[in-house]
Amino acid sequence: MAFDDTKVREYLRATHETPLLTDREKHLVGLAVTMTRGCQVCTRGRIEKARAAGIGDELLNALVGIVSAVNAGVVAATAREAFRMADVSSAEECGALCSGEVTAGR
């Protein structure tokens, strides 16, 4: 059975129809999301649509800088927390998982 994207398309249509964001804001948010997801094809498409809507490269490049900084911050925070968790985990005493019975498959 093929994937039915009807619900997704309905949700996206409704989201894009919101009067709470301007078209310019929608373009910038969409571009930020595609850059974060790492899809070069989608990002190119979003850049082309933004340019066609009159958004200049100066603003688009400023957006790239902001998205890069935010994502770098998320990566750094995630790594710091993972190191903290690994240190706590290493310091914890080994429980039932490390017992000889579990290791021997009993």
Helices and strands as residue ranges (DSSP letters): H 6-16, H 23-37, H 40-52, H 57-91, G 96-98, H 100-103
